[in-house]
């Protein structure tokens, strides 16, 4: 379900938004359409464009090229969903509502409901965002902001990262009853995290019994 051509694999390995925009424009023109091109364009737009740019309809392809990205809504949610989990005992209803709104506004619901092609495009877009998130976490400034005074690469920092990944996936799934809506998010984030941390599956299982 998640297989694709080498050219599209290179696109999903790239995490810099402007370079991705250039690759997307090139591949939409040159790569044979495997059925997922319209969804790639749709999800890229929902992720990276502000509301001032007209977003494409489902099934539409860019007619005048791909504009430069102006934001990254997916990347922001890696931090935001973790914080929602941390405060959800006090603000459970509003936290669940905010997560569901993010999934709806960023195309998760419509991509999943469209079938395998839309779901596969969504999975890859989330994994790309997760890759960018984990790359960002390696910077010392980001670590200080997100994790407090933890030394880069320290065991404490790695443990905290693992806890935060659990919170933004299995944690919110369990706390808010989001199993149907969030399953593609969980799989994509966990699959990408395992490329960073080979022991991720074992650690996640242990956390599920203690968090």
FIMARZA-203506 format. One record per atom (N, C-alpha, C, O): residue in three letters; chain; atom name; x, y, z. Coordinates in steps of 0.1 Angstrom, whole numbers. Each point is the difference from the previous one (the first is absolute). Last residue first. Layout:
N
    r  c   a      x      y      z
  ALA  A  CA      X      Y      Z
...
END
This chain:
211
    r  c   a      x      y      z
  UNK  A   N     26     50    317
  UNK  A  CA     -4     14     -2
  UNK  A   C    -15      1      4
  UNK  A   O     -6     11     -1
  UNK  A   N     31    -53      0
  UNK  A  CA      4      8     12
  UNK  A   C     -6     14     -1
  UNK  A   O     -1      7     10
  UNK  A   N     -3    -44    -43
  UNK  A  CA     -4     -6     13
  UNK  A   C      3      9     12
  UNK  A   O     -4     -3     11
  UNK  A   N     15     15    -56
  UNK  A  CA    -14     -2      0
  UNK  A   C     -5     -6     13
  UNK  A   O    -11      2      4
  UNK  A   N     58      3    -13
  UNK  A  CA     -7     12      4
  UNK  A   C    -15     -1      1
  UNK  A   O     -6      6      8
  UNK  A   N     32    -42    -25
  UNK  A  CA      2      2     14
  UNK  A   C     -7     12      5
  UNK  A   O     -6      0     11
  UNK  A   N      5     -8    -57
  UNK  A  CA     -8    -10      7
  UNK  A   C      2      1     15
  UNK  A   O    -10     -1      8
  UNK  A   N     36     28    -36
  UNK  A  CA    -14      4      0
  UNK  A   C     -9     -9      8
  UNK  A   O     -9      4      7
  UNK  A   N     55    -15    -13
  UNK  A  CA     -2     11      9
  UNK  A   C    -14      5      1
  UNK  A   O     -5      3     11
  UNK  A   N     16    -36    -43
  UNK  A  CA      1     -6     14
  UNK  A   C     -2     11     10
  UNK  A   O     -7     -2     10
  UNK  A   N      8     15    -55
  UNK  A  CA    -11     -8      2
  UNK  A   C      0     -6     15
  UNK  A   O    -11      1      7
  UNK  A   N     49     26    -23
  UNK  A  CA    -13      7      3
  UNK  A   C    -11     -9      3
  UNK  A   O     -8      3     10
  UNK  A   N     57     -9    -20
  UNK  A  CA     -6     -6     11
  UNK  A   C    -14      6      3
  UNK  A   O     -6     -2     10
  UNK  A   N     36     18    -45
  UNK  A  CA     -4    -14     -3
  UNK  A   C     -7     -7     11
  UNK  A   O     -7    -10     -2
  UNK  A   N     11     62    -13
  UNK  A  CA      2     -8     12
  UNK  A   C     -5    -14     -2
  UNK  A   O    -12     -3      1
  UNK  A   N     11     34    -37
  UNK  A  CA      9      8      9
  UNK  A   C      4     -9     13
  UNK  A   O     10      2      5
  UNK  A   N    -40    -19    -37
  UNK  A  CA     12      2     -8
  UNK  A   C     10      8      8
  UNK  A   O     12      0     -2
  UNK  A   N    -55     -8     20
  UNK  A  CA      8    -12      0
  UNK  A   C     13      1     -8
  UNK  A   O     10     -7      2
  UNK  A   N    -43     41     -2
  UNK  A  CA      7      0     12
  UNK  A   C     10    -12      1
  UNK  A   O     11      1      6
  UNK  A   N    -42      2    -42
  UNK  A  CA     12     10     -2
  UNK  A   C      8      0     13
  UNK  A   O     12      1     -1
  UNK  A   N    -51    -27      2
  UNK  A  CA      9     -6    -10
  UNK  A   C     13      9     -2
  UNK  A   O     11     -5     -1
  UNK  A   N    -46     20     30
  UNK  A  CA      7    -11      6
  UNK  A   C     10     -6    -10
  UNK  A   O     12     -3      3
  UNK  A   N    -41     37    -18
  UNK  A  CA      9      6      9
  UNK  A   C      9    -11      6
  UNK  A   O     12      1      2
  UNK  A   N    -46    -15    -32
  UNK  A  CA     10      8     -6
  UNK  A   C     11      6      9
  UNK  A   O     12     -1     -2
  UNK  A   N    -50    -23     19
  UNK  A  CA      9     -9     -7
  UNK  A   C     11      8     -7
  UNK  A   O     12     -4      0
  UNK  A   N    -45     28     24
  UNK  A  CA      8     -8      9
  UNK  A   C     10     -9     -8
  UNK  A   O     12      0      3
  UNK  A   N    -43     26    -28
  UNK  A  CA      9      9      7
  UNK  A   C     10     -9      9
  UNK  A   O     12      2     -1
  UNK  A   N    -48    -24    -19
  UNK  A  CA     10      3    -10
  UNK  A   C     11      9      6
  UNK  A   O     12     -2     -3
  UNK  A   N    -50     -8     31
  UNK  A  CA      9    -12     -3
  UNK  A   C     11      2    -10
  UNK  A   O     11     -5      2
  UNK  A   N    -49     34     18
  UNK  A  CA     14      3      2
  UNK  A   C     10    -11     -4
  UNK  A   O     12      1      1
  UNK  A   N    -62     -1     -3
  UNK  A  CA      5     12     -6
  UNK  A   C     15      1      0
  UNK  A   O      6      6    -10
  UNK  A   N    -29    -42     32
  UNK  A  CA     -3      0    -14
  UNK  A   C      7     12     -7
  UNK  A   O      6     -2    -11
  UNK  A   N     -2     -2     59
  UNK  A  CA      6    -11     -7
  UNK  A   C     -2      0    -15
  UNK  A   O      9     -3     -8
  UNK  A   N    -17     34     49
  UNK  A  CA      2      4    -13
  UNK  A   C      5    -12    -10
  UNK  A   O      6      3    -10
  UNK  A   N    -18     10     62
  UNK  A  CA     -7    -10     -8
  UNK  A   C      0      3    -15
  UNK  A   O    -10      0     -7
  UNK  A   N     34     23     45
  UNK  A  CA    -12      6     -7
  UNK  A   C     -8    -10     -8
  UNK  A   O    -10      5     -7
  UNK  A   N     49    -18     33
  UNK  A  CA     -7      9      8
  UNK  A   C    -13      6     -6
  UNK  A   O     -9      3      7
  UNK  A   N     38    -34    -31
  UNK  A  CA     -6     -6     12
  UNK  A   C     -9     10      8
  UNK  A   O    -11     -3      4
  UNK  A   N     37     19    -41
  UNK  A  CA    -10    -10     -5
  UNK  A   C     -8     -6     12
  UNK  A   O    -12     -1     -1
  UNK  A   N     48     30     10
  UNK  A  CA    -12      7     -4
  UNK  A   C    -11    -10     -5
  UNK  A   O    -12      2      1
  UNK  A   N     54    -21     10
  UNK  A  CA     -6      7     12
  UNK  A   C    -13      7     -3
  UNK  A   O    -10     -2      6
  UNK  A   N     37    -21    -40
  UNK  A  CA     -8     -9      8
  UNK  A   C     -7      7     12
  UNK  A   O    -11     -3      4
  UNK  A   N     35     35    -31
  UNK  A  CA     -5    -12     -8
  UNK  A   C    -10     -8      9
  UNK  A   O    -12      3      0
  UNK  A   N     38     35     16
  UNK  A  CA     -7      5    -12
  UNK  A   C     -6    -11     -9
  UNK  A   O     -6      3    -10
  UNK  A   N     30    -14     51
  UNK  A  CA    -12      9      3
  UNK  A   C     -7      4    -13
  UNK  A   O    -12      0      0
  UNK  A   N     52    -25     -4
  UNK  A  CA    -11     -8      5
  UNK  A   C    -12      9      3
  UNK  A   O    -11     -4     -4
  UNK  A   N     50     26     -8
  UNK  A  CA     -5     -7    -12
  UNK  A   C    -12     -9      5
  UNK  A   O    -10     -1     -8
  UNK  A   N     33     23     41
  UNK  A  CA     -8      9     -7
  UNK  A   C     -6     -6    -13
  UNK  A   O    -11      2     -4
  UNK  A   N     40    -27     32
  UNK  A  CA    -12      2      7
  UNK  A   C     -9     10     -9
  UNK  A   O    -12     -2      0
  UNK  A   N     55     -7    -16
  UNK  A  CA     -8    -12     -1
  UNK  A   C    -14      3      7
  UNK  A   O    -10     -4     -6
  UNK  A   N     43     37     10
  UNK  A  CA     -5      0    -13
  UNK  A   C    -10    -12     -2
  UNK  A   O    -10      1     -6
  UNK  A   N     33      2     47
  UNK  A  CA    -11     10     -2
  UNK  A   C     -6      0    -14
  UNK  A   O    -12      2     -1
  UNK  A   N     49    -29      9
  UNK  A  CA    -12     -5      7
  UNK  A   C    -11      9     -1
  UNK  A   O    -12     -4     -1
  UNK  A   N     53     18    -16
  UNK  A  CA     -6    -10     -8
  UNK  A   C    -12     -6      6
  UNK  A   O    -10     -4     -7
  UNK  A   N     34     35     32
  UNK  A  CA     -6      7    -12
  UNK  A   C     -7    -11     -9
  UNK  A   O    -11      2     -4
  UNK  A   N     36    -17     41
  UNK  A  CA    -12      7      4
  UNK  A   C     -7      6    -11
  UNK  A   O    -13      0     -1
  UNK  A   N     55    -19     -7
  UNK  A  CA    -10    -10      2
  UNK  A   C    -13      6      4
  UNK  A   O    -11     -5     -4
  UNK  A   N     42     36    -26
  UNK  A  CA      1     -7     13
  UNK  A   C    -11    -11      1
  UNK  A   O    -10      1     -7
  UNK  A   N     19     32    -30
  UNK  A  CA      4    -14     -1
  UNK  A   C      1     -8     13
  UNK  A   O      4    -11      0
  UNK  A   N     -5     63      5
  UNK  A  CA     -2     -6    -13
  UNK  A   C      6    -15      0
  UNK  A   O     11     -2      4
  UNK  A   N    -27     24     43
  UNK  A  CA     11      1     -9
  UNK  A   C     -3     -7    -13
  UNK  A   O     -6    -11      0
  UNK  A   N    -29     37     31
  UNK  A  CA      5    -13     -2
  UNK  A   C     11      0    -10
  UNK  A   O     -1      7    -10
  UNK  A   N    -33     27     34
  UNK  A  CA     15      0      0
  UNK  A   C      5    -14     -1
  UNK  A   O      7     -5     10
  UNK  A   N    -55     15    -31
  UNK  A  CA      6      5     12
  UNK  A   C     15     -1     -1
  UNK  A   O      6     -1    -11
  UNK  A   N    -38    -13    -24
  UNK  A  CA      3    -10     11
  UNK  A   C      6      7     13
  UNK  A   O      3     -8      9
  UNK  A   N    -16     33    -50
  UNK  A  CA    -10    -10      2
  UNK  A   C      2     -9     12
  UNK  A   O    -10     -4      7
  UNK  A   N     40     40    -19
  UNK  A  CA    -14      6      0
  UNK  A   C    -10    -11      4
  UNK  A   O     -9      2      8
  UNK  A   N     55    -13    -13
  UNK  A  CA     -2      8     12
  UNK  A   C    -15      5      1
  UNK  A   O     -5      1     11
  UNK  A   N     18    -26    -49
  UNK  A  CA     -1     -8     12
  UNK  A   C     -2      8     12
  UNK  A   O     -8     -4      9
  UNK  A   N     14     26    -49
  UNK  A  CA    -13     -6      0
  UNK  A   C     -1     -8     13
  UNK  A   O    -10     -1      6
  UNK  A   N     52     20    -15
  UNK  A  CA    -10     10      4
  UNK  A   C    -14     -6      1
  UNK  A   O     -7      4      9
  UNK  A   N     42    -32    -24
  UNK  A  CA      1      3     14
  UNK  A   C    -10     11      4
  UNK  A   O     -5     -1     11
  UNK  A   N     -2    -35    -52
  UNK  A  CA      6     13      3
  UNK  A   C      0      4     15
  UNK  A   O    -11     -2      6
  UNK  A   N    -10    -37    -26
  UNK  A  CA     14     -2      2
  UNK  A   C      7     13      3
  UNK  A   O     12      0      4
  UNK  A   N    -59     -4    -15
  UNK  A  CA      3     -3     14
  UNK  A   C     15     -2      3
  UNK  A   O      4      1     11
  UNK  A   N    -21      5    -56
  UNK  A  CA      0     13      8
  UNK  A   C      4     -3     15
  UNK  A   O      6      9      6
  UNK  A   N    -11    -46    -35
  UNK  A  CA     12      8     -4
  UNK  A   C      1     13      8
  UNK  A   O     10      4      5
  UNK  A   N    -49    -30      0
  UNK  A  CA     11     -6      7
  UNK  A   C     13      7     -4
  UNK  A   O      9      0      9
  UNK  A   N    -48     16    -30
  UNK  A  CA     -1      2     14
  UNK  A   C     13     -6      7
  UNK  A   O      6      7      9
  UNK  A   N    -12    -15    -55
  UNK  A  CA      4     14      3
  UNK  A   C      0      3     15
  UNK  A   O      9      7      5
  UNK  A   N    -25    -49    -18
  UNK  A  CA     14      1     -3
  UNK  A   C      6     14      3
  UNK  A   O     10      1      6
  UNK  A   N    -56     -8     -4
  UNK  A  CA      6     -6     12
  UNK  A   C     15      1     -2
  UNK  A   O      8      2     10
  UNK  A   N    -34     12    -46
  UNK  A  CA     -1     10     11
  UNK  A   C      7     -6     13
  UNK  A   O      7      8      7
  UNK  A   N    -11    -37    -43
  UNK  A  CA      9     11     -4
  UNK  A   C      1     10     11
  UNK  A   O     10      5      4
  UNK  A   N    -41    -39      1
  UNK  A  CA     13     -5      2
  UNK  A   C     11     11     -4
  UNK  A   O     10      1      7
  UNK  A   N    -55      8    -17
  UNK  A  CA      2      0     15
  UNK  A   C     14     -5      3
  UNK  A   O      7      6      8
  UNK  A   N    -20     -8    -52
  UNK  A  CA      1     14      4
  UNK  A   C      3      1     15
  UNK  A   O      7      8      4
  UNK  A   N    -16    -51    -22
  UNK  A  CA     13      5     -4
  UNK  A   C      2     15      4
  UNK  A   O     11      4      3
  UNK  A   N    -53    -25      5
  UNK  A  CA     11     -6      8
  UNK  A   C     13      5     -3
  UNK  A   O      8      3      9
  UNK  A   N    -44     12    -36
  UNK  A  CA      0      6     13
  UNK  A   C     11     -6      9
  UNK  A   O      7      7      7
  UNK  A   N    -14    -26    -49
  UNK  A  CA      6     13     -2
  UNK  A   C      0      7     14
  UNK  A   O     10      7      3
  UNK  A   N    -31    -48     -5
  UNK  A  CA     14     -2     -2
  UNK  A   C      7     14     -1
  UNK  A   O     11      1      5
  UNK  A   N    -58     -2     -2
  UNK  A  CA      6     -4     13
  UNK  A   C     15     -1     -1
  UNK  A   O      8      4      8
  UNK  A   N    -33      4    -47
  UNK  A  CA      0     12      8
  UNK  A   C      7     -3     13
  UNK  A   O      7      8      5
  UNK  A   N    -13    -45    -33
  UNK  A  CA      9     10     -6
  UNK  A   C      1     12      8
  UNK  A   O     11      5      2
  UNK  A   N    -41    -41     11
  UNK  A  CA     14     -3      2
  UNK  A   C      9     11     -6
  UNK  A   O     10      3      6
  UNK  A   N    -59     14      6
  UNK  A  CA      5    -13     -3
  UNK  A   C     15     -1      1
  UNK  A   O      7      9      5
  UNK  A   N    -39     28      7
  UNK  A  CA      1     -1    -15
  UNK  A   C      5    -14     -4
  UNK  A   O     -3     -4    -11
  UNK  A   N      0     21     57
  UNK  A  CA    -13     -4     -5
  UNK  A   C      0     -3    -15
  UNK  A   O     -9     -6     -5
  UNK  A   N     48     23     27
  UNK  A  CA     -3    -13      5
  UNK  A   C    -13     -6     -6
  UNK  A   O     -1    -11     -4
  UNK  A   N     13     56     -5
  UNK  A  CA      9     -9     -7
  UNK  A   C     -3    -14      4
  UNK  A   O      0     -9     -8
  UNK  A   N    -25     43     28
  UNK  A  CA     -4     -2    -14
  UNK  A   C     10     -9     -7
  UNK  A   O     -5     -8     -8
  UNK  A   N     14     19     54
  UNK  A  CA    -13     -7     -1
  UNK  A   C     -3     -3    -15
  UNK  A   O     -4    -11     -3
  UNK  A   N     43     37     13
  UNK  A  CA      1    -14      4
  UNK  A   C    -13     -7     -3
  UNK  A   O      0    -11     -5
  UNK  A   N     12     59     -3
  UNK  A  CA     -3    -10    -11
  UNK  A   C      1    -14      5
  UNK  A   O     -2     -9     -9
  UNK  A   N      7     53     33
  UNK  A  CA     12     -4     -7
  UNK  A   C     -2    -12     -9
  UNK  A   O     10     -5     -6
  UNK  A   N    -45     23     34
  UNK  A  CA      4     11     -8
  UNK  A   C     12     -3     -8
  UNK  A   O      3      6    -11
  UNK  A   N    -21    -39     41
  UNK  A  CA    -10      4    -10
  UNK  A   C      6     10    -10
  UNK  A   O     -1     -1    -12
  UNK  A   N     26    -12     50
  UNK  A  CA     -1    -11    -10
  UNK  A   C     -9      3    -11
  UNK  A   O      2     -3    -12
  UNK  A   N      1     34     47
  UNK  A  CA     13     -1     -8
  UNK  A   C     -1    -11    -10
  UNK  A   O      3      3    -12
  UNK  A   N    -39      1     42
  UNK  A  CA      0     11     -9
  UNK  A   C     13      0     -9
  UNK  A   O     -1      2    -12
  UNK  A   N     -2    -33     47
  UNK  A  CA     -9     -4    -11
  UNK  A   C     -1     11    -10
  UNK  A   O     -1     -3    -12
  UNK  A   N     26     12     51
  UNK  A  CA      6    -10     -8
  UNK  A   C     -9     -4    -12
  UNK  A   O      5     -1    -11
  UNK  A   N    -23     31     42
  UNK  A  CA     11      7     -8
  UNK  A   C      7    -11     -9
  UNK  A   O      4      3    -11
  UNK  A   N    -38    -17     41
  UNK  A  CA     -6      8    -11
  UNK  A   C     11      6     -9
  UNK  A   O     -1      0    -12
  UNK  A   N     14    -23     52
  UNK  A  CA     -5    -10    -11
  UNK  A   C     -6      8    -12
  UNK  A   O      3     -4    -11
  UNK  A   N     10     30     48
  UNK  A  CA     12     -7     -6
  UNK  A   C     -4     -9    -11
  UNK  A   O      5      0    -11
  UNK  A   N    -39     21     37
  UNK  A  CA      6      9     -9
  UNK  A   C     13     -6     -7
  UNK  A   O      2      3    -12
  UNK  A   N    -24    -29     45
  UNK  A  CA     -9      3    -11
  UNK  A   C      6      9    -10
  UNK  A   O      0     -3    -12
  UNK  A   N     25     -6     52
  UNK  A  CA     -1    -11     -8
  UNK  A   C     -9      2    -13
  UNK  A   O      4     -3    -11
  UNK  A   N     22     29     49
  UNK  A  CA     -7      5    -11
  UNK  A   C     -3    -11    -10
  UNK  A   O      4      1    -12
  UNK  A   N     18     -9     54
  UNK  A  CA     -8     12      3
  UNK  A   C     -9      4    -11
  UNK  A   O    -11      6      2
  UNK  A   N     40    -42     -8
  UNK  A  CA     -8     -4     12
  UNK  A   C     -9     12      5
  UNK  A   O    -10     -2      6
  UNK  A   N     42      5    -43
  UNK  A  CA    -13     -5     -3
  UNK  A   C     -9     -4     12
  UNK  A   O    -12     -1     -1
  UNK  A   N     59     20     -8
  UNK  A  CA    -10      8      7
  UNK  A   C    -14     -6     -1
  UNK  A   O    -10      7      4
  UNK  A   N     49    -27    -25
  UNK  A  CA      4      4     14
  UNK  A   C    -10      7      8
  UNK  A   O      0      0     12
  UNK  A   N     -8    -12    -58
  UNK  A  CA      0    -12      9
  UNK  A   C      4      4     14
  UNK  A   O     -7     -4     10
  UNK  A   N     10     37    -43
  UNK  A  CA    -14     -3      3
  UNK  A   C     -1    -12      9
  UNK  A   O     -9      0      9
  UNK  A   N     51     11    -24
  UNK  A  CA     -5      9     10
  UNK  A   C    -14     -2      3
  UNK  A   O     -4      2     12
  UNK  A   N     22    -27    -47
  UNK  A  CA      7     -4     13
  UNK  A   C     -5      9     11
  UNK  A   O     -3     -5     11
  UNK  A   N    -10     16    -54
  UNK  A  CA     -8    -11      5
  UNK  A   C      6     -6     13
  UNK  A   O     -7     -4      9
  UNK  A   N     29     41    -31
  UNK  A  CA    -13      4      6
  UNK  A   C     -7    -12      5
  UNK  A   O     -6      1     11
  UNK  A   N     48     -6    -33
  UNK  A  CA      1      6     13
  UNK  A   C    -13      2      6
  UNK  A   O     -2     -2     12
  UNK  A   N      2    -16    -54
  UNK  A  CA      8     -9      8
  UNK  A   C      2      6     14
  UNK  A   O      1     -8      9
  UNK  A   N    -23     33    -43
  UNK  A  CA     -8     -9      8
  UNK  A   C      8    -10      8
  UNK  A   O     -5     -5      9
  UNK  A   N     25     37    -40
  UNK  A  CA     -5      6     12
  UNK  A   C     -7    -10      9
  UNK  A   O      1      1     12
  UNK  A   N     12    -15    -55
  UNK  A  CA     11      1      9
  UNK  A   C     -4      6     14
  UNK  A   O      4     -5     10
  UNK  A   N    -36      4    -46
  UNK  A  CA      3    -14      6
  UNK  A   C     11      1     10
  UNK  A   O     -1     -6     11
  UNK  A   N    -10     45    -35
  UNK  A  CA    -10     -3     10
  UNK  A   C      3    -14      6
  UNK  A   O     -3     -2     12
  UNK  A   N     32     40    -37
  UNK  A  CA      0    -15      0
  UNK  A   C    -10     -4     12
  UNK  A   O      5     -1     11
  UNK  A   N      5     46    -48
  UNK  A  CA     -2     -5     13
  UNK  A   C      2    -15      0
  UNK  A   O      2     -6    -11
  UNK  A   N      1     32    -29
  UNK  A  CA      0     12     10
  UNK  A   C     -1     -5     14
  UNK  A   O      1      8      9
  UNK  A   N     15    -26    -64
  UNK  A  CA     -6     -2     13
  UNK  A   C      1     11     10
  UNK  A   O     10      7      0
  UNK  A   N    -10     -1    -54
  UNK  A  CA      9     -3     11
  UNK  A   C     -8     -2     12
  UNK  A   O     -9      7      3
  UNK  A   N    -15    -20    -49
  UNK  A  CA      5     12      7
  UNK  A   C     10     -4     11
  UNK  A   O      1    -11      4
  UNK  A   N    -11    -15    -51
  UNK  A  CA     -2     -1     14
  UNK  A   C      6     12      7
  UNK  A   O     12      3     -1
  UNK  A   N    -33     -6    -51
  UNK  A  CA     11     -3      8
  UNK  A   C     -3      0     15
  UNK  A   O    -11      4      4
  UNK  A   N    -23      2    -37
  UNK  A  CA     10     11     -3
  UNK  A   C     13     -2      9
  UNK  A   O      6      9      4
  UNK  A   N    -45    -39     -4
  UNK  A  CA      0      4    -14
  UNK  A   C     12     10     -3
  UNK  A   O      4      1    -11
  UNK  A   N    -14    -44     48
  UNK  A  CA      4     14     -2
  UNK  A   C      1      3    -14
  UNK  A   O      6     -7     -8
  UNK  A   N    -41    -31     24
  UNK  A  CA     14      2     -1
  UNK  A   C      4     14     -3
  UNK  A   O     -8      8     -5
  UNK  A   N    -37    -38     28
  UNK  A  CA      5     11     -8
  UNK  A   C     16      0      0
  UNK  A   O      6     -3     10
  UNK  A   N    -37    -26     16
  UNK  A  CA      1     -4    -14
  UNK  A   C      6     10     -9
  UNK  A   O      3     -2    -12
  UNK  A   N    -25     19     56
  UNK  A  CA      4    -14     -2
  UNK  A   C      0     -3    -15
  UNK  A   O    -10      2     -7
  UNK  A   N     18     49     17
  UNK  A  CA    -10    -10      3
  UNK  A   C      5    -14     -2
  UNK  A   O     11     -2     -6
  UNK  A   N     21     45     20
  UNK  A  CA     -6     -8    -11
  UNK  A   C    -11     -9      5
  UNK  A   O     -1     -4     12
  UNK  A   N     13     53     10
  UNK  A  CA      4    -14      1
  UNK  A   C     -6     -8    -11
  UNK  A   O    -12      3     -4
  UNK  A   N     26     50      8
  UNK  A  CA    -11     -9     -3
  UNK  A   C      5    -14      0
  UNK  A   O      9     -3     -7
  UNK  A   N     13     43     36
  UNK  A  CA      1     -7    -13
  UNK  A   C    -11    -10     -2
  UNK  A   O     -3     -8      9
  UNK  A   N      6     32     32
  UNK  A  CA     -1     10    -11
  UNK  A   C      2     -6    -14
  UNK  A   O     -5      6     -9
  UNK  A   N      9    -30     52
  UNK  A  CA    -14      1     -6
  UNK  A   C     -1     10    -11
  UNK  A   O    -10     -1     -7
  UNK  A   N     58    -23     15
  UNK  A  CA     -9      8      8
  UNK  A   C    -14      1     -7
  UNK  A   O     -1     -3    -12
  UNK  A   N     36    -39      3
  UNK  A  CA     -5     13     -4
  UNK  A   C     -9      7     10
  UNK  A   O     -8     -7      6
  UNK  A   N     30    -38     -2
  UNK  A  CA     10     10     -2
  UNK  A   C     -5     14     -4
  UNK  A   O      7     10      1
  UNK  A   N    -33    -54      7
  UNK  A  CA     11      1     10
  UNK  A   C      8     13      0
  UNK  A   O      3      6     10
  UNK  A   N    -37    -16    -42
  UNK  A  CA     -7      1     13
  UNK  A   C     11      2     11
  UNK  A   O     -2      6     10
  UNK  A   N     17    -14    -54
  UNK  A  CA     -6     13      1
  UNK  A   C     -6      2     14
  UNK  A   O      2     11      6
  UNK  A   N     16    -53    -17
  UNK  A  CA     11     10      1
  UNK  A   C     -6     14      2
  UNK  A   O      5      7      8
  UNK  A   N    -35    -42    -16
  UNK  A  CA      5      0     14
  UNK  A   C     12      9      1
  UNK  A   O      1      6     11
  UNK  A   N    -21     -9    -54
  UNK  A  CA    -10      4     10
  UNK  A   C      6      1     14
  UNK  A   O     -2     10      7
  UNK  A   N     28    -28    -42
  UNK  A  CA     -1     14     -2
  UNK  A   C    -10      6     11
  UNK  A   O      3     10      6
  UNK  A   N      2    -56     -9
  UNK  A  CA     13      6      5
  UNK  A   C     -1     15     -1
  UNK  A   O      4      7     10
  UNK  A   N    -41    -32    -27
  UNK  A  CA      1      0     15
  UNK  A   C     13      6      5
  UNK  A   O      0      7     11
  UNK  A   N     -5    -12    -57
  UNK  A  CA    -10     11      5
  UNK  A   C      0      0     15
  UNK  A   O     -1     11      6
  UNK  A   N     27    -45    -27
  UNK  A  CA      6     14     -2
  UNK  A   C    -10     11      5
  UNK  A   O      5      9      7
  UNK  A   N     -8    -61     -8
  UNK  A  CA      1      8     12
  UNK  A   C      4     15     -2
  UNK  A   O      1      7     10
  UNK  A   N     -6    -43    -44
  UNK  A  CA    -13      1      7
  UNK  A   C      1      9     12
  UNK  A   O    -10      5      5
  UNK  A   N     47    -14    -34
  UNK  A  CA     -4    -13      5
  UNK  A   C    -14      1      7
  UNK  A   O     -3    -10      7
  UNK  A   N     30     39    -48
  UNK  A  CA     -9      1     12
  UNK  A   C     -4    -14      4
  UNK  A   O     -6     -8     -8
  UNK  A   N     54     23    -16
  UNK  A  CA    -14     -6     -3
  UNK  A   C     -8      0     13
  UNK  A   O      4     -4     11
  UNK  A   N     34     41    -16
  UNK  A  CA     -2    -14      5
  UNK  A   C    -14     -5     -4
  UNK  A   O    -10      7      2
  UNK  A   N     25     39    -12
  UNK  A  CA      8    -10     -7
  UNK  A   C     -2    -14      4
  UNK  A   O      2     -9     -8
  UNK  A   N    -26     49     26
  UNK  A  CA      1      1    -15
  UNK  A   C      7    -11     -7
  UNK  A   O     -5     -4    -10
  UNK  A   N      1      6     58
  UNK  A  CA    -13      0     -5
  UNK  A   C     -1      1    -15
  UNK  A   O     -9     -4     -7
  UNK  A   N     51      8     29
  UNK  A  CA     -5    -14     -1
  UNK  A   C    -15     -1     -5
  UNK  A   O     -3     -9     -7
  UNK  A   N     25     52     14
  UNK  A  CA      7     -7    -10
  UNK  A   C     -7    -14     -2
  UNK  A   O     -2     -5    -12
  UNK  A   N    -14     32     47
  UNK  A  CA     -3      6    -13
  UNK  A   C      6     -8    -12
  UNK  A   O     -7     -3    -10
  UNK  A   N     19     -9     54
  UNK  A  CA    -14     -3     -3
  UNK  A   C     -4      5    -13
  UNK  A   O     -6     -7     -8
  UNK  A   N     49     18     24
  UNK  A  CA     -1    -14     -4
  UNK  A   C    -14     -4     -4
  UNK  A   O     -3     -7    -10
  UNK  A   N     10     51     27
  UNK  A  CA      6     -2    -13
  UNK  A   C     -1    -14     -5
  UNK  A   O     -3     -2    -12
  UNK  A   N    -12     10     56
  UNK  A  CA     -9      7    -10
  UNK  A   C      6     -1    -14
  UNK  A   O     -8     -3     -9
  UNK  A   N     35    -12     44
  UNK  A  CA    -11     -9     -2
  UNK  A   C    -10      5    -10
  UNK  A   O     -5     -7     -9
  UNK  A   N     39     35     24
  UNK  A  CA      6    -11     -9
  UNK  A   C    -11    -10     -3
  UNK  A   O     -1     -5    -12
  UNK  A   N    -10     38     43
  UNK  A  CA      1      6    -14
  UNK  A   C      6    -10    -10
  UNK  A   O     -4      0    -11
  UNK  A   N     -2    -14     58
  UNK  A  CA    -12      2     -7
  UNK  A   C      2      6    -14
  UNK  A   O     -7     -4    -10
  UNK  A   N     39    -30     36
  UNK  A  CA      0     14     -1
  UNK  A   C    -12      4     -9
  UNK  A   O     -1     -4    -12
  UNK  A   N     13    -42     21
  UNK  A  CA     -8      6     11
  UNK  A   C      0     15     -2
  UNK  A   O     -8      7      7
  UNK  A   N     15    -56    -37
  UNK  A  CA      4     14      1
  UNK  A   C     -9      7     11
  UNK  A   O    -12     -2     -1
  UNK  A   N      5    -43    -13
  UNK  A  CA     12      0      8
  UNK  A   C      4     15      3
  UNK  A   O      7      3     10
  UNK  A   N    -43    -14    -39
  UNK  A  CA     -4     -2     14
  UNK  A   C     12     -1      9
  UNK  A   O     -2      2     12
  UNK  A   N     10      2    -59
  UNK  A  CA     -9     11      4
  UNK  A   C     -3     -1     15
  UNK  A   O      0     10      7
  UNK  A   N     22    -46    -27
  UNK  A  CA      9     12      2
  UNK  A   C     -8     12      4
  UNK  A   O      5      7      9
  UNK  A   N    -30    -45    -21
  UNK  A  CA      7     -2     12
  UNK  A   C     10     11      4
  UNK  A   O      1      4     11
  UNK  A   N    -23     -4    -52
  UNK  A  CA     -9      5     11
  UNK  A   C      7     -3     13
  UNK  A   O     -3      7     10
  UNK  A   N     25    -23    -48
  UNK  A  CA     -1     15     -1
  UNK  A   C     -8      5     12
  UNK  A   O      3     11      5
  UNK  A   N      0    -58    -11
  UNK  A  CA     12      6      6
  UNK  A   C      0     15      0
  UNK  A   O      5      7      9
  UNK  A   N    -53    -32     -9
  UNK  A  CA     12      0     -8
  UNK  A   C     12      7      7
  UNK  A   O     -2      7     10
  UNK  A   N    -36    -33     19
  UNK  A  CA      0     11    -10
  UNK  A   C     13      0     -7
  UNK  A   O     10     -8      3
  UNK  A   N    -44    -19     39
  UNK  A  CA     11      0     -9
  UNK  A   C     -1     11    -10
  UNK  A   O    -11      5     -3
  UNK  A   N    -19    -19     41
  UNK  A  CA      9     12      1
  UNK  A   C     12      0    -10
  UNK  A   O      9      8      2
  UNK  A   N    -42    -44      1
  UNK  A  CA     -8     12      0
  UNK  A   C      9     13      0
  UNK  A   O     -5     10     -5
END
